[in-house]
Amino acid sequence: MSKFKIDNRTLTLLSAQINLSETFNHTLRSAPRRESIAFRLKVERNQVDTTFTVELSNERHTLTLLNGKKNHLKLADFIEDIANGPIDPAVEPSPQLHAEREYGAFSAYQREQVFGLVCIGGFLDLDLGFELPIRIAVHRTRTRTGITVVMSIGVKSPRTKCFTVCGSDVEMYKKVCESINHLAALATPAAHVA
């Protein structure tokens, strides 16, 4: 069974379209085989709530939500559930819902890992809730107290940062954390922006 997912572009469009009363056409794609299915979204916005009608092939599904900030995430989960059909919990684990994900969550443990990386150098995959981790490589310079950092997120067209910073371990750590936050903001899906 192919798993259809809403991509970041469609999620951005949904976040704008939930505020309009209109009919929109979208396409869902599956990751491994790049299969696609088209669906139509009809939005009827009222003062208090919004009714969404999703037409997928010969099926029609309706969802009514009170107006709120994360409605596009709930709508995205609803559309993915329709496209992928029912899930057998005995065979497959349930996917993490858009509305429940925490994007850009930089925990204390991860900060500790980054500080250790700054102190001794090395490589780290940092999972901040995105589909892919932020990859960080740190090289300690020998001639003076400093580090060269290369970090990226993505595979096909990755967003990257490369810089050299000098100073104490704490100063360098602050600069690396600041750069991680900037890279996370660049690679942030529409869900995190909302």
C-alpha positions in Angstrom: 0.0 0.0 0.0 1.4 3.4 -1.0 1.6 6.1 1.6 0.4 9.4 0.3 1.7 12.5 2.2 0.9 16.2 2.0 4.1 18.0 1.0 5.2 21.4 2.5 4.0 23.3 -0.6 0.5 21.9 -0.2 0.5 22.5 3.5 1.4 26.1 2.9 -1.5 26.4 0.5 -3.9 24.8 2.9 -2.9 27.2 5.6 -4.0 30.1 3.4 -7.0 28.3 1.8 -8.7 27.5 5.1 -9.5 31.2 5.4 -11.3 31.4 2.1 -14.6 30.1 0.8 -13.6 28.5 -2.5 -13.0 25.2 -4.2 -9.3 24.2 -4.8 -7.6 21.4 -6.7 -4.6 19.6 -5.2 -2.4 16.5 -5.8 -1.0 14.0 -3.3 2.1 12.0 -4.1 3.5 8.9 -2.5 7.1 8.9 -1.5 8.6 5.7 -2.8 7.0 5.3 -6.3 5.8 8.9 -6.8 2.3 7.8 -7.6 -0.2 10.7 -7.5 -3.9 11.2 -6.9 -5.9 14.3 -7.3 -8.4 15.7 -4.9 -10.7 18.6 -4.7 -11.2 20.7 -1.6 -14.2 22.8 -1.0 -14.0 25.3 1.8 -17.1 27.0 3.3 -16.0 29.4 6.0 -18.5 30.8 8.5 -18.1 33.2 11.5 -17.6 30.3 14.1 -16.6 27.2 12.1 -15.4 26.0 8.7 -16.7 23.1 6.7 -14.3 21.2 4.5 -15.4 18.8 1.7 -12.8 16.6 0.2 -13.6 14.8 -3.1 -11.3 12.0 -3.9 -12.2 10.0 -7.0 -15.8 9.0 -6.4 -15.7 9.6 -2.6 -16.9 12.7 -0.7 -15.9 13.3 2.9 -16.8 16.3 5.1 -15.1 17.8 8.1 -16.3 20.7 10.2 -13.9 22.5 12.6 -14.2 25.5 14.8 -12.0 28.3 13.5 -8.5 28.1 14.9 -4.8 28.3 14.2 -4.0 24.6 13.6 -7.0 23.8 11.4 -4.8 23.3 8.3 -2.8 20.6 10.2 -6.0 18.8 11.2 -7.3 19.1 7.6 -4.0 17.7 6.3 -4.3 14.7 8.7 -7.9 14.2 7.5 -6.9 14.2 3.8 -4.0 11.8 4.4 -6.3 9.4 6.2 -8.8 9.5 3.3 -6.0 8.9 0.7 -4.3 6.1 2.6 -7.4 4.3 3.8 -7.7 2.5 7.2 -4.6 1.4 9.0 -4.3 -2.1 10.6 -2.5 -1.4 13.9 -1.3 -5.0 14.1 0.6 -4.6 10.8 1.6 -0.9 10.7 2.3 1.6 13.4 0.1 4.7 13.3 1.8 7.6 11.7 2.5 10.8 13.7 -0.1 13.4 13.0 0.7 16.8 11.6 -1.2 18.5 14.5 0.8 16.6 17.1 4.3 17.1 15.7 6.7 19.5 17.5 8.9 21.3 14.9 12.2 22.8 15.9 12.1 21.4 19.4 15.7 21.7 20.6 15.8 19.7 23.9 18.3 20.0 26.7 19.8 16.6 25.8 20.4 17.7 22.2 22.0 21.0 23.4 24.3 18.9 25.6 25.2 16.8 22.6 26.0 19.9 20.5 28.2 21.3 23.3 30.1 18.0 23.4 30.5 18.3 19.6 31.9 21.8 19.9 34.3 20.7 22.6 35.8 17.7 20.8 34.6 17.8 17.2 32.8 15.1 15.3 29.5 14.4 13.5 25.9 14.4 14.7 22.4 13.9 13.3 20.1 16.2 15.2 16.4 15.3 15.0 14.3 18.4 15.6 11.0 16.9 14.4 11.4 17.5 10.7 11.2 14.6 8.1 15.0 14.6 7.9 17.6 15.4 10.7 20.0 18.3 10.7 23.4 16.9 10.0 26.3 18.7 11.8 30.0 18.2 11.3 32.5 20.1 13.6 36.2 20.2 13.0 38.4 21.6 15.8 41.2 23.9 14.4 44.8 23.2 15.7 46.4 26.6 15.2 44.0 28.5 17.5 40.9 27.9 19.6 38.2 27.6 16.9 35.9 25.3 15.0 34.8 24.9 11.4 31.1 23.8 11.2 29.2 22.3 8.3 25.5 21.7 8.7 22.8 20.7 6.3 19.2 19.5 6.1 17.7 17.7 3.1 18.8 15.3 0.5 17.8 16.3 -3.0 18.4 20.0 -2.6 19.8 20.4 0.9 20.0 23.7 2.8 23.5 24.1 4.1 25.6 26.4 6.3 29.4 26.4 6.6 31.3 28.8 8.9 34.4 29.1 11.1 34.1 30.6 14.5 36.8 31.3 17.2 36.6 32.0 20.9 35.9 30.0 24.1 33.9 26.8 23.9 30.8 28.6 25.3 31.0 31.4 22.8 31.4 28.9 19.9 28.5 26.8 21.3 26.2 29.9 21.3 27.1 30.6 17.7 26.4 27.0 16.6 23.0 26.9 18.4 22.1 30.2 16.8 23.0 28.8 13.4 21.0 25.6 14.1 18.0 27.7 14.8 18.4 29.7 11.6 18.8 26.5 9.5 15.7 25.1 11.2 13.8 28.2 10.4 14.9 28.0 6.7 13.9 24.4 6.5 10.7 24.8 8.5 7.6 23.3 7.1 4.5 25.4 6.9 3.2 23.7 10.0 5.9 25.2 12.1 5.4 28.7 10.6 1.8 28.7 11.6 
